[in-house]
Amino acid sequence: MKSLLRSLATIVRSRCAAVRSTASAGMTTAEYAVGTLAACAFAVVLMAVVRSGPVKAALAKVITSALGLRS
């Protein structure tokens, strides 16, 4: 009986150590939420910049130049 308890205790200790070592390997739900919110905010700012007049004109000029089109 004692050997069975010792082996179970050893298994539980090793499993707990494995869980503790991998517990902080990934992001938690709150970190995912903050990361997603930051990515969305960055996308909104980027879309606002790309849709502005000067940037839109510059992009159109680069694209027409790259395609060899003249307007």
PQR file of N, CA, C, O and H, with PARSE charges and radii, in Angstrom:
ATOM      1  N   MET A   1       0.826  -1.196   0.000 -0.4000 1.5000
ATOM      2  CA  MET A   1       0.000   0.000   0.000 -0.0000 2.0000
ATOM      3  C   MET A   1       0.866   1.254   0.000  0.5500 1.7000
ATOM      4  O   MET A   1       0.578   2.219  -0.708 -0.5500 1.4000
ATOM      5  N   LYS A   2       1.951   1.231   0.816 -0.4000 1.5000
ATOM      6  CA  LYS A   2       2.833   2.401   0.878 -0.0000 2.0000
ATOM      7  C   LYS A   2       3.522   2.643  -0.451  0.5500 1.7000
ATOM      8  O   LYS A   2       3.704   3.793  -0.850 -0.5500 1.4000
ATOM      9  H   LYS A   2       2.186   0.448   1.391  0.4000 1.0000
ATOM     10  N   SER A   3       3.904   1.595  -1.134 -0.4000 1.5000
ATOM     11  CA  SER A   3       4.571   1.775  -2.423 -0.0000 2.0000
ATOM     12  C   SER A   3       3.610   2.343  -3.458  0.5500 1.7000
ATOM     13  O   SER A   3       4.009   3.137  -4.311 -0.5500 1.4000
ATOM     14  H   SER A   3       3.757   0.661  -0.809  0.4000 1.0000
ATOM     15  N   LEU A   4       2.357   1.942  -3.385 -0.4000 1.5000
ATOM     16  CA  LEU A   4       1.345   2.482  -4.294 -0.0000 2.0000
ATOM     17  C   LEU A   4       1.141   3.970  -4.035  0.5500 1.7000
ATOM     18  O   LEU A   4       1.053   4.753  -4.981 -0.5500 1.4000
ATOM     19  H   LEU A   4       2.033   1.298  -2.693  0.4000 1.0000
ATOM     20  N   LEU A   5       1.064   4.365  -2.783 -0.4000 1.5000
ATOM     21  CA  LEU A   5       0.911   5.780  -2.436 -0.0000 2.0000
ATOM     22  C   LEU A   5       2.133   6.585  -2.863  0.5500 1.7000
ATOM     23  O   LEU A   5       2.005   7.712  -3.340 -0.5500 1.4000
ATOM     24  H   LEU A   5       1.135   3.729  -2.015  0.4000 1.0000
ATOM     25  N   ARG A   6       3.314   6.004  -2.690 -0.4000 1.5000
ATOM     26  CA  ARG A   6       4.541   6.706  -3.108 -0.0000 2.0000
ATOM     27  C   ARG A   6       4.566   6.900  -4.614  0.5500 1.7000
ATOM     28  O   ARG A   6       4.919   7.975  -5.101 -0.5500 1.4000
ATOM     29  H   ARG A   6       3.418   5.088  -2.303  0.4000 1.0000
ATOM     30  N   SER A   7       4.191   5.860  -5.354 -0.4000 1.5000
ATOM     31  CA  SER A   7       4.200   5.994  -6.812 -0.0000 2.0000
ATOM     32  C   SER A   7       3.144   6.990  -7.274  0.5500 1.7000
ATOM     33  O   SER A   7       3.383   7.751  -8.212 -0.5500 1.4000
ATOM     34  H   SER A   7       3.904   4.988  -4.959  0.4000 1.0000
ATOM     35  N   LEU A   8       1.980   6.995  -6.628 -0.4000 1.5000
ATOM     36  CA  LEU A   8       0.955   7.979  -6.974 -0.0000 2.0000
ATOM     37  C   LEU A   8       1.429   9.396  -6.645  0.5500 1.7000
ATOM     38  O   LEU A   8       1.201  10.326  -7.418 -0.5500 1.4000
ATOM     39  H   LEU A   8       1.786   6.377  -5.866  0.4000 1.0000
ATOM     40  N   ALA A   9       2.083   9.553  -5.507 -0.4000 1.5000
ATOM     41  CA  ALA A   9       2.605  10.860  -5.126 -0.0000 2.0000
ATOM     42  C   ALA A   9       3.664  11.325  -6.115  0.5500 1.7000
ATOM     43  O   ALA A   9       3.721  12.506  -6.458 -0.5500 1.4000
ATOM     44  H   ALA A   9       2.269   8.797  -4.879  0.4000 1.0000
ATOM     45  N   THR A  10       4.494  10.413  -6.569 -0.4000 1.5000
ATOM     46  CA  THR A  10       5.518  10.756  -7.557 -0.0000 2.0000
ATOM     47  C   THR A  10       4.882  11.178  -8.872  0.5500 1.7000
ATOM     48  O   THR A  10       5.321  12.145  -9.493 -0.5500 1.4000
ATOM     49  H   THR A  10       4.448   9.453  -6.290  0.4000 1.0000
ATOM     50  N   ILE A  11       3.862  10.467  -9.293 -0.4000 1.5000
ATOM     51  CA  ILE A  11       3.165  10.814 -10.533 -0.0000 2.0000
ATOM     52  C   ILE A  11       2.507  12.181 -10.409  0.5500 1.7000
ATOM     53  O   ILE A  11       2.605  13.001 -11.322 -0.5500 1.4000
ATOM     54  H   ILE A  11       3.506   9.681  -8.788  0.4000 1.0000
ATOM     55  N   VAL A  12       1.842  12.434  -9.293 -0.4000 1.5000
ATOM     56  CA  VAL A  12       1.175  13.719  -9.095 -0.0000 2.0000
ATOM     57  C   VAL A  12       2.192  14.854  -9.063  0.5500 1.7000
ATOM     58  O   VAL A  12       1.966  15.904  -9.665 -0.5500 1.4000
ATOM     59  H   VAL A  12       1.763  11.768  -8.551  0.4000 1.0000
ATOM     60  N   ARG A  13       3.314  14.655  -8.363 -0.4000 1.5000
ATOM     61  CA  ARG A  13       4.355  15.697  -8.311 -0.0000 2.0000
ATOM     62  C   ARG A  13       4.919  15.991  -9.690  0.5500 1.7000
ATOM     63  O   ARG A  13       5.102  17.155 -10.046 -0.5500 1.4000
ATOM     64  H   ARG A  13       3.497  13.802  -7.873  0.4000 1.0000
ATOM     65  N   SER A  14       5.197  14.956 -10.472 -0.4000 1.5000
ATOM     66  CA  SER A  14       5.759  15.182 -11.802 -0.0000 2.0000
ATOM     67  C   SER A  14       4.746  15.862 -12.720  0.5500 1.7000
ATOM     68  O   SER A  14       5.104  16.716 -13.531 -0.5500 1.4000
ATOM     69  H   SER A  14       5.048  14.010 -10.183  0.4000 1.0000
ATOM     70  N   ARG A  15       3.478  15.473 -12.583 -0.4000 1.5000
ATOM     71  CA  ARG A  15       2.432  16.120 -13.405 -0.0000 2.0000
ATOM     72  C   ARG A  15       2.256  17.582 -13.018  0.5500 1.7000
ATOM     73  O   ARG A  15       2.099  18.438 -13.889 -0.5500 1.4000
ATOM     74  H   ARG A  15       3.187  14.779 -11.925  0.4000 1.0000
ATOM     75  N   CYS A  16       2.281  17.875 -11.727 -0.4000 1.5000
ATOM     76  CA  CYS A  16       2.172  19.269 -11.269 -0.0000 2.0000
ATOM     77  C   CYS A  16       3.353  20.096 -11.764  0.5500 1.7000
ATOM     78  O   CYS A  16       3.179  21.245 -12.170 -0.5500 1.4000
ATOM     79  H   CYS A  16       2.408  17.180 -11.020  0.4000 1.0000
ATOM     80  N   ALA A  17       4.537  19.528 -11.734 -0.4000 1.5000
ATOM     81  CA  ALA A  17       5.716  20.239 -12.233 -0.0000 2.0000
ATOM     82  C   ALA A  17       5.590  20.515 -13.724  0.5500 1.7000
ATOM     83  O   ALA A  17       5.974  21.587 -14.192 -0.5500 1.4000
ATOM     84  H   ALA A  17       4.678  18.594 -11.405  0.4000 1.0000
ATOM     85  N   ALA A  18       5.056  19.557 -14.474 -0.4000 1.5000
ATOM     86  CA  ALA A  18       4.875  19.752 -15.914 -0.0000 2.0000
ATOM     87  C   ALA A  18       3.857  20.851 -16.184  0.5500 1.7000
ATOM     88  O   ALA A  18       4.054  21.675 -17.077 -0.5500 1.4000
ATOM     89  H   ALA A  18       4.744  18.686 -14.094  0.4000 1.0000
ATOM     90  N   VAL A  19       2.771  20.869 -15.420 -0.4000 1.5000
ATOM     91  CA  VAL A  19       1.748  21.898 -15.607 -0.0000 2.0000
ATOM     92  C   VAL A  19       2.304  23.268 -15.245  0.5500 1.7000
ATOM     93  O   VAL A  19       2.056  24.241 -15.958 -0.5500 1.4000
ATOM     94  H   VAL A  19       2.611  20.200 -14.695  0.4000 1.0000
ATOM     95  N   ARG A  20       3.053  23.360 -14.146 -0.4000 1.5000
ATOM     96  CA  ARG A  20       3.639  24.642 -13.744 -0.0000 2.0000
ATOM     97  C   ARG A  20       4.620  25.170 -14.787  0.5500 1.7000
ATOM     98  O   ARG A  20       4.685  26.378 -15.017 -0.5500 1.4000
ATOM     99  H   ARG A  20       3.255  22.570 -13.567  0.4000 1.0000
ATOM    100  N   SER A  21       5.371  24.293 -15.410 -0.4000 1.5000
ATOM    101  CA  SER A  21       6.370  24.741 -16.385 -0.0000 2.0000
ATOM    102  C   SER A  21       5.737  25.243 -17.672  0.5500 1.7000
ATOM    103  O   SER A  21       6.317  26.087 -18.354 -0.5500 1.4000
ATOM    104  H   SER A  21       5.318  23.312 -15.223  0.4000 1.0000
ATOM    105  N   THR A  22       4.558  24.740 -18.015 -0.4000 1.5000
ATOM    106  CA  THR A  22       3.901  25.168 -19.249 -0.0000 2.0000
ATOM    107  C   THR A  22       2.769  26.163 -19.006  0.5500 1.7000
ATOM    108  O   THR A  22       2.151  26.627 -19.964 -0.5500 1.4000
ATOM    109  H   THR A  22       4.087  24.054 -17.460  0.4000 1.0000
ATOM    110  N   ALA A  23       2.487  26.495 -17.766 -0.4000 1.5000
ATOM    111  CA  ALA A  23       1.349  27.355 -17.452 -0.0000 2.0000
ATOM    112  C   ALA A  23       1.501  28.753 -18.037  0.5500 1.7000
ATOM    113  O   ALA A  23       0.510  29.360 -18.446 -0.5500 1.4000
ATOM    114  H   ALA A  23       2.989  26.117 -16.988  0.4000 1.0000
ATOM    115  N   SER A  24       2.712  29.269 -18.082 -0.4000 1.5000
ATOM    116  CA  SER A  24       2.907  30.631 -18.586 -0.0000 2.0000
ATOM    117  C   SER A  24       3.475  30.639 -20.003  0.5500 1.7000
ATOM    118  O   SER A  24       4.036  31.645 -20.436 -0.5500 1.4000
ATOM    119  H   SER A  24       3.517  28.777 -17.749  0.4000 1.0000
ATOM    120  N   ALA A  25       3.338  29.546 -20.716 -0.4000 1.5000
ATOM    121  CA  ALA A  25       3.895  29.459 -22.060 -0.0000 2.0000
ATOM    122  C   ALA A  25       3.093  30.258 -23.074  0.5500 1.7000
ATOM    123  O   ALA A  25       3.657  30.734 -24.059 -0.5500 1.4000
ATOM    124  H   ALA A  25       2.882  28.729 -20.364  0.4000 1.0000
ATOM    125  N   GLY A  26       1.794  30.418 -22.860 -0.4000 1.5000
ATOM    126  CA  GLY A  26       0.955  31.130 -23.817 -0.0000 2.0000
ATOM    127  C   GLY A  26       0.265  32.324 -23.194  0.5500 1.7000
ATOM    128  O   GLY A  26       0.418  32.609 -22.006 -0.5500 1.4000
ATOM    129  H   GLY A  26       1.336  30.031 -22.060  0.4000 1.0000
ATOM    130  N   MET A  27      -0.494  33.010 -24.020 -0.4000 1.5000
ATOM    131  CA  MET A  27      -1.220  34.166 -23.521 -0.0000 2.0000
ATOM    132  C   MET A  27      -2.509  33.714 -22.850  0.5500 1.7000
ATOM    133  O   MET A  27      -3.097  32.697 -23.220 -0.5500 1.4000
ATOM    134  H   MET A  27      -0.619  32.778 -24.985  0.4000 1.0000
ATOM    135  N   THR A  28      -2.936  34.483 -21.863 -0.4000 1.5000
ATOM    136  CA  THR A  28      -4.206  34.208 -21.214 -0.0000 2.0000
ATOM    137  C   THR A  28      -5.322  34.898 -21.994  0.5500 1.7000
ATOM    138  O   THR A  28      -5.063  35.641 -22.941 -0.5500 1.4000
ATOM    139  H   THR A  28      -2.458  35.308 -21.562  0.4000 1.0000
ATOM    140  N   THR A  29      -6.531  34.651 -21.597 -0.4000 1.5000
ATOM    141  CA  THR A  29      -7.677  35.220 -22.299 -0.0000 2.0000
ATOM    142  C   THR A  29      -7.641  36.743 -22.269  0.5500 1.7000
ATOM    143  O   THR A  29      -7.948  37.388 -23.271 -0.5500 1.4000
ATOM    144  H   THR A  29      -6.741  34.048 -20.828  0.4000 1.0000
ATOM    145  N   ALA A  30      -7.274  37.320 -21.138 -0.4000 1.5000
ATOM    146  CA  ALA A  30      -7.202  38.777 -21.037 -0.0000 2.0000
ATOM    147  C   ALA A  30      -6.122  39.339 -21.967  0.5500 1.7000
ATOM    148  O   ALA A  30      -6.309  40.394 -22.571 -0.5500 1.4000
ATOM    149  H   ALA A  30      -7.025  36.795 -20.324  0.4000 1.0000
ATOM    150  N   GLU A  31      -5.013  38.643 -22.076 -0.4000 1.5000
ATOM    151  CA  GLU A  31      -3.952  39.102 -22.972 -0.0000 2.0000
ATOM    152  C   GLU A  31      -4.393  39.007 -24.430  0.5500 1.7000
ATOM    153  O   GLU A  31      -4.060  39.876 -25.235 -0.5500 1.4000
ATOM    154  H   GLU A  31      -4.861  37.785 -21.585  0.4000 1.0000
ATOM    155  N   TYR A  32      -5.137  37.962 -24.775 -0.4000 1.5000
ATOM    156  CA  TYR A  32      -5.689  37.857 -26.126 -0.0000 2.0000
ATOM    157  C   TYR A  32      -6.645  39.007 -26.405  0.5500 1.7000
ATOM    158  O   TYR A  32      -6.642  39.573 -27.498 -0.5500 1.4000
ATOM    159  H   TYR A  32      -5.408  37.256 -24.121  0.4000 1.0000
ATOM    160  N   ALA A  33      -7.462  39.350 -25.417 -0.4000 1.5000
ATOM    161  CA  ALA A  33      -8.424  40.436 -25.598 -0.0000 2.0000
ATOM    162  C   ALA A  33      -7.710  41.762 -25.818  0.5500 1.7000
ATOM    163  O   ALA A  33      -8.090  42.530 -26.702 -0.5500 1.4000
ATOM    164  H   ALA A  33      -7.465  38.889 -24.529  0.4000 1.0000
ATOM    165  N   VAL A  34      -6.691  42.034 -25.033 -0.4000 1.5000
ATOM    166  CA  VAL A  34      -5.943  43.282 -25.192 -0.0000 2.0000
ATOM    167  C   VAL A  34      -5.205  43.289 -26.530  0.5500 1.7000
ATOM    168  O   VAL A  34      -5.173  44.313 -27.213 -0.5500 1.4000
ATOM    169  H   VAL A  34      -6.382  41.410 -24.316  0.4000 1.0000
ATOM    170  N   GLY A  35      -4.623  42.174 -26.903 -0.4000 1.5000
ATOM    171  CA  GLY A  35      -3.928  42.087 -28.187 -0.0000 2.0000
ATOM    172  C   GLY A  35      -4.868  42.277 -29.363  0.5500 1.7000
ATOM    173  O   GLY A  35      -4.524  42.948 -30.336 -0.5500 1.4000
ATOM    174  H   GLY A  35      -4.648  41.343 -26.348  0.4000 1.0000
ATOM    175  N   THR A  36      -6.049  41.690 -29.279 -0.4000 1.5000
ATOM    176  CA  THR A  36      -7.038  41.843 -30.342 -0.0000 2.0000
ATOM    177  C   THR A  36      -7.525  43.280 -30.426  0.5500 1.7000
ATOM    178  O   THR A  36      -7.683  43.822 -31.520 -0.5500 1.4000
ATOM    179  H   THR A  36      -6.329  41.144 -28.489  0.4000 1.0000
ATOM    180  N   LEU A  37      -7.763  43.897 -29.279 -0.4000 1.5000
ATOM    181  CA  LEU A  37      -8.197  45.294 -29.258 -0.0000 2.0000
ATOM    182  C   LEU A  37      -7.126  46.214 -29.847  0.5500 1.7000
ATOM    183  O   LEU A  37      -7.447  47.138 -30.594 -0.5500 1.4000
ATOM    184  H   LEU A  37      -7.635  43.457 -28.390  0.4000 1.0000
ATOM    185  N   ALA A  38      -5.872  45.969 -29.519 -0.4000 1.5000
ATOM    186  CA  ALA A  38      -4.781  46.778 -30.065 -0.0000 2.0000
ATOM    187  C   ALA A  38      -4.657  46.592 -31.580  0.5500 1.7000
ATOM    188  O   ALA A  38      -4.417  47.557 -32.306 -0.5500 1.4000
ATOM    189  H   ALA A  38      -5.611  45.218 -28.912  0.4000 1.0000
ATOM    190  N   ALA A  39      -4.817  45.370 -32.051 -0.4000 1.5000
ATOM    191  CA  ALA A  39      -4.745  45.113 -33.493 -0.0000 2.0000
ATOM    192  C   ALA A  39      -5.884  45.809 -34.229  0.5500 1.7000
ATOM    193  O   ALA A  39      -5.680  46.359 -35.312 -0.5500 1.4000
ATOM    194  H   ALA A  39      -5.012  44.586 -31.461  0.4000 1.0000
ATOM    195  N   CYS A  40      -7.074  45.790 -33.650 -0.4000 1.5000
ATOM    196  CA  CYS A  40      -8.215  46.473 -34.276 -0.0000 2.0000
ATOM    197  C   CYS A  40      -8.013  47.981 -34.298  0.5500 1.7000
ATOM    198  O   CYS A  40      -8.320  48.638 -35.294 -0.5500 1.4000
ATOM    199  H   CYS A  40      -7.240  45.344 -32.770  0.4000 1.0000
ATOM    200  N   ALA A  41      -7.498  48.529 -33.206 -0.4000 1.5000
ATOM    201  CA  ALA A  41      -7.238  49.971 -33.165 -0.0000 2.0000
ATOM    202  C   ALA A  41      -6.190  50.357 -34.205  0.5500 1.7000
ATOM    203  O   ALA A  41      -6.323  51.384 -34.870 -0.5500 1.4000
ATOM    204  H   ALA A  41      -7.249  47.996 -32.398  0.4000 1.0000
ATOM    205  N   PHE A  42      -5.151  49.540 -34.349 -0.4000 1.5000
ATOM    206  CA  PHE A  42      -4.121  49.812 -35.345 -0.0000 2.0000
ATOM    207  C   PHE A  42      -4.708  49.734 -36.751  0.5500 1.7000
ATOM    208  O   PHE A  42      -4.353  50.534 -37.617 -0.5500 1.4000
ATOM    209  H   PHE A  42      -5.042  48.705 -33.809  0.4000 1.0000
ATOM    210  N   ALA A  43      -5.600  48.779 -36.982 -0.4000 1.5000
ATOM    211  CA  ALA A  43      -6.228  48.643 -38.298 -0.0000 2.0000
ATOM    212  C   ALA A  43      -7.086  49.860 -38.631  0.5500 1.7000
ATOM    213  O   ALA A  43      -7.106  50.310 -39.777 -0.5500 1.4000
ATOM    214  H   ALA A  43      -5.889  48.129 -36.279  0.4000 1.0000
ATOM    215  N   VAL A  44      -7.795  50.393 -37.637 -0.4000 1.5000
ATOM    216  CA  VAL A  44      -8.622  51.577 -37.865 -0.0000 2.0000
ATOM    217  C   VAL A  44      -7.751  52.776 -38.223  0.5500 1.7000
ATOM    218  O   VAL A  44      -8.071  53.526 -39.145 -0.5500 1.4000
ATOM    219  H   VAL A  44      -7.780  50.027 -36.707  0.4000 1.0000
ATOM    220  N   VAL A  45      -6.660  52.955 -37.501 -0.4000 1.5000
ATOM    221  CA  VAL A  45      -5.746  54.065 -37.788 -0.0000 2.0000
ATOM    222  C   VAL A  45      -5.132  53.897 -39.169  0.5500 1.7000
ATOM    223  O   VAL A  45      -5.028  54.866 -39.921 -0.5500 1.4000
ATOM    224  H   VAL A  45      -6.400  52.346 -36.752  0.4000 1.0000
ATOM    225  N   LEU A  46      -4.725  52.683 -39.512 -0.4000 1.5000
ATOM    226  CA  LEU A  46      -4.123  52.429 -40.817 -0.0000 2.0000
ATOM    227  C   LEU A  46      -5.115  52.692 -41.945  0.5500 1.7000
ATOM    228  O   LEU A  46      -4.752  53.269 -42.970 -0.5500 1.4000
ATOM    229  H   LEU A  46      -4.809  51.895 -38.901  0.4000 1.0000
ATOM    230  N   MET A  47      -6.356  52.275 -41.761 -0.4000 1.5000
ATOM    231  CA  MET A  47      -7.373  52.533 -42.785 -0.0000 2.0000
ATOM    232  C   MET A  47      -7.627  54.028 -42.954  0.5500 1.7000
ATOM    233  O   MET A  47      -7.820  54.503 -44.074 -0.5500 1.4000
ATOM    234  H   MET A  47      -6.651  51.807 -40.928  0.4000 1.0000
ATOM    235  N   ALA A  48      -7.628  54.768 -41.851 -0.4000 1.5000
ATOM    236  CA  ALA A  48      -7.830  56.215 -41.931 -0.0000 2.0000
ATOM    237  C   ALA A  48      -6.681  56.878 -42.693  0.5500 1.7000
ATOM    238  O   ALA A  48      -6.898  57.799 -43.480 -0.5500 1.4000
ATOM    239  H   ALA A  48      -7.471  54.382 -40.942  0.4000 1.0000
ATOM    240  N   VAL A  49      -5.469  56.405 -42.452 -0.4000 1.5000
ATOM    241  CA  VAL A  49      -4.307  56.976 -43.150 -0.0000 2.0000
ATOM    242  C   VAL A  49      -4.361  56.635 -44.636  0.5500 1.7000
ATOM    243  O   VAL A  49      -4.132  57.501 -45.480 -0.5500 1.4000
ATOM    244  H   VAL A  49      -5.293  55.657 -41.812  0.4000 1.0000
ATOM    245  N   VAL A  50      -4.659  55.385 -44.956 -0.4000 1.5000
ATOM    246  CA  VAL A  50      -4.676  54.948 -46.357 -0.0000 2.0000
ATOM    247  C   VAL A  50      -5.800  55.627 -47.135  0.5500 1.7000
ATOM    248  O   VAL A  50      -5.652  55.886 -48.329 -0.5500 1.4000
ATOM    249  H   VAL A  50      -4.845  54.682 -44.270  0.4000 1.0000
ATOM    250  N   ARG A  51      -6.910  55.915 -46.480 -0.4000 1.5000
ATOM    251  CA  ARG A  51      -8.036  56.546 -47.163 -0.0000 2.0000
ATOM    252  C   ARG A  51      -7.910  58.067 -47.270  0.5500 1.7000
ATOM    253  O   ARG A  51      -8.750  58.711 -47.899 -0.5500 1.4000
ATOM    254  H   ARG A  51      -7.030  55.705 -45.510  0.4000 1.0000
ATOM    255  N   SER A  52      -6.885  58.639 -46.671 -0.4000 1.5000
ATOM    256  CA  SER A  52      -6.723  60.092 -46.764 -0.0000 2.0000
ATOM    257  C   SER A  52      -6.309  60.474 -48.188  0.5500 1.7000
ATOM    258  O   SER A  52      -5.727  59.670 -48.916 -0.5500 1.4000
ATOM    259  H   SER A  52      -6.203  58.115 -46.161  0.4000 1.0000
ATOM    260  N   GLY A  53      -6.617  61.698 -48.565 -0.4000 1.5000
ATOM    261  CA  GLY A  53      -6.382  62.167 -49.932 -0.0000 2.0000
ATOM    262  C   GLY A  53      -4.947  62.052 -50.406  0.5500 1.7000
ATOM    263  O   GLY A  53      -4.706  61.429 -51.440 -0.5500 1.4000
ATOM    264  H   GLY A  53      -7.090  62.351 -47.974  0.4000 1.0000
ATOM    265  N   PRO A  54      -3.972  62.627 -49.693 -0.5600 1.5000
ATOM    266  CA  PRO A  54      -2.586  62.561 -50.166  0.2800 2.0000
ATOM    267  C   PRO A  54      -2.039  61.137 -50.279  0.5500 1.7000
ATOM    268  O   PRO A  54      -1.324  60.820 -51.230 -0.5500 1.4000
ATOM    269  N   VAL A  55      -2.366  60.299 -49.332 -0.4000 1.5000
ATOM    270  CA  VAL A  55      -1.871  58.919 -49.376 -0.0000 2.0000
ATOM    271  C   VAL A  55      -2.545  58.162 -50.520  0.5500 1.7000
ATOM    272  O   VAL A  55      -1.891  57.392 -51.224 -0.5500 1.4000
ATOM    273  H   VAL A  55      -2.947  60.557 -48.560  0.4000 1.0000
ATOM    274  N   LYS A  56      -3.843  58.376 -50.708 -0.4000 1.5000
ATOM    275  CA  LYS A  56      -4.563  57.715 -51.797 -0.0000 2.0000
ATOM    276  C   LYS A  56      -3.973  58.127 -53.149  0.5500 1.7000
ATOM    277  O   LYS A  56      -3.803  57.288 -54.034 -0.5500 1.4000
ATOM    278  H   LYS A  56      -4.375  59.001 -50.137  0.4000 1.0000
ATOM    279  N   ALA A  57      -3.661  59.418 -53.309 -0.4000 1.5000
ATOM    280  CA  ALA A  57      -3.068  59.898 -54.555 -0.0000 2.0000
ATOM    281  C   ALA A  57      -1.678  59.307 -54.772  0.5500 1.7000
ATOM    282  O   ALA A  57      -1.332  58.915 -55.886 -0.5500 1.4000
ATOM    283  H   ALA A  57      -3.799  60.100 -52.590  0.4000 1.0000
ATOM    284  N   ALA A  58      -0.887  59.246 -53.708 -0.4000 1.5000
ATOM    285  CA  ALA A  58       0.460  58.683 -53.822 -0.0000 2.0000
ATOM    286  C   ALA A  58       0.411  57.205 -54.181  0.5500 1.7000
ATOM    287  O   ALA A  58       1.196  56.738 -55.006 -0.5500 1.4000
ATOM    288  H   ALA A  58      -1.169  59.565 -52.803  0.4000 1.0000
ATOM    289  N   LEU A  59      -0.519  56.458 -53.558 -0.4000 1.5000
ATOM    290  CA  LEU A  59      -0.655  55.039 -53.882 -0.0000 2.0000
ATOM    291  C   LEU A  59      -1.107  54.840 -55.325  0.5500 1.7000
ATOM    292  O   LEU A  59      -0.606  53.954 -56.017 -0.5500 1.4000
ATOM    293  H   LEU A  59      -1.156  56.837 -52.887  0.4000 1.0000
ATOM    294  N   ALA A  60      -2.041  55.651 -55.776 -0.4000 1.5000
ATOM    295  CA  ALA A  60      -2.501  55.552 -57.162 -0.0000 2.0000
ATOM    296  C   ALA A  60      -1.357  55.838 -58.122  0.5500 1.7000
ATOM    297  O   ALA A  60      -1.237  55.184 -59.157 -0.5500 1.4000
ATOM    298  H   ALA A  60      -2.448  56.372 -55.215  0.4000 1.0000
ATOM    299  N   LYS A  61      -0.515  56.815 -57.785 -0.4000 1.5000
ATOM    300  CA  LYS A  61       0.628  57.155 -58.642 -0.0000 2.0000
ATOM    301  C   LYS A  61       1.620  55.999 -58.704  0.5500 1.7000
ATOM    302  O   LYS A  61       2.134  55.672 -59.774 -0.5500 1.4000
ATOM    303  H   LYS A  61      -0.613  57.346 -56.943  0.4000 1.0000
ATOM    304  N   VAL A  62       1.885  55.387 -57.559 -0.4000 1.5000
ATOM    305  CA  VAL A  62       2.817  54.250 -57.520 -0.0000 2.0000
ATOM    306  C   VAL A  62       2.264  53.085 -58.329  0.5500 1.7000
ATOM    307  O   VAL A  62       3.006  52.439 -59.069 -0.5500 1.4000
ATOM    308  H   VAL A  62       1.467  55.653 -56.690  0.4000 1.0000
ATOM    309  N   ILE A  63       0.975  52.812 -58.197 -0.4000 1.5000
ATOM    310  CA  ILE A  63       0.377  51.676 -58.911 -0.0000 2.0000
ATOM    311  C   ILE A  63       0.370  51.929 -60.418  0.5500 1.7000
ATOM    312  O   ILE A  63       0.723  51.041 -61.194 -0.5500 1.4000
ATOM    313  H   ILE A  63       0.373  53.337 -57.596  0.4000 1.0000
ATOM    314  N   THR A  64      -0.024  53.121 -60.837 -0.4000 1.5000
ATOM    315  CA  THR A  64      -0.032  53.401 -62.277 -0.0000 2.0000
ATOM    316  C   THR A  64       1.380  53.408 -62.846  0.5500 1.7000
ATOM    317  O   THR A  64       1.593  52.993 -63.985 -0.5500 1.4000
ATOM    318  H   THR A  64      -0.311  53.843 -60.207  0.4000 1.0000
ATOM    319  N   SER A  65       2.334  53.870 -62.068 -0.4000 1.5000
ATOM    320  CA  SER A  65       3.725  53.843 -62.519 -0.0000 2.0000
ATOM    321  C   SER A  65       4.243  52.409 -62.647  0.5500 1.7000
ATOM    322  O   SER A  65       4.955  52.076 -63.595 -0.5500 1.4000
ATOM    323  H   SER A  65       2.161  54.207 -61.142  0.4000 1.0000
ATOM    324  N   ALA A  66       3.877  51.571 -61.684 -0.4000 1.5000
ATOM    325  CA  ALA A  66       4.334  50.180 -61.708 -0.0000 2.0000
ATOM    326  C   ALA A  66       3.701  49.410 -62.856  0.5500 1.7000
ATOM    327  O   ALA A  66       4.335  48.536 -63.446 -0.5500 1.4000
ATOM    328  H   ALA A  66       3.299  51.841 -60.914  0.4000 1.0000
ATOM    329  N   LEU A  67       2.465  49.729 -63.171 -0.4000 1.5000
ATOM    330  CA  LEU A  67       1.779  49.035 -64.269 -0.0000 2.0000
ATOM    331  C   LEU A  67       2.083  49.648 -65.630  0.5500 1.7000
ATOM    332  O   LEU A  67       1.715  49.084 -66.661 -0.5500 1.4000
ATOM    333  H   LEU A  67       1.949  50.439 -62.691  0.4000 1.0000
ATOM    334  N   GLY A  68       2.743  50.785 -65.639 -0.4000 1.5000
ATOM    335  CA  GLY A  68       3.084  51.436 -66.890 -0.0000 2.0000
ATOM    336  C   GLY A  68       1.922  52.135 -67.525  0.5500 1.7000
ATOM    337  O   GLY A  68       1.942  52.380 -68.732 -0.5500 1.4000
ATOM    338  H   GLY A  68       3.041  51.243 -64.801  0.4000 1.0000
ATOM    339  N   LEU A  69       0.912  52.466 -66.763 -0.4000 1.5000
ATOM    340  CA  LEU A  69      -0.257  53.159 -67.283 -0.0000 2.0000
ATOM    341  C   LEU A  69      -0.058  54.665 -67.188  0.5500 1.7000
ATOM    342  O   LEU A  69       0.620  55.153 -66.283 -0.5500 1.4000
ATOM    343  H   LEU A  69       0.896  52.267 -65.783  0.4000 1.0000
ATOM    344  N   ARG A  70      -0.642  55.387 -68.109 -0.4000 1.5000
ATOM    345  CA  ARG A  70      -0.562  56.852 -68.067 -0.0000 2.0000
ATOM    346  C   ARG A  70      -1.983  57.381 -68.015  0.5500 1.7000
ATOM    347  O   ARG A  70      -2.873  56.928 -68.736 -0.5500 1.4000
ATOM    348  H   ARG A  70      -1.192  54.991 -68.844  0.4000 1.0000
ATOM    349  N   SER A  71      -2.162  58.356 -67.138 -0.4000 1.5000
ATOM    350  CA  SER A  71      -3.504  58.929 -67.053 -0.0000 2.0000
ATOM    351  C   SER A  71      -3.500  60.387 -67.405  0.5500 1.7000
ATOM    352  O   SER A  71      -4.549  61.029 -67.385 -0.5500 1.4000
ATOM    353  H   SER A  71      -1.440  58.724 -66.553  0.4000 1.0000
TER
END
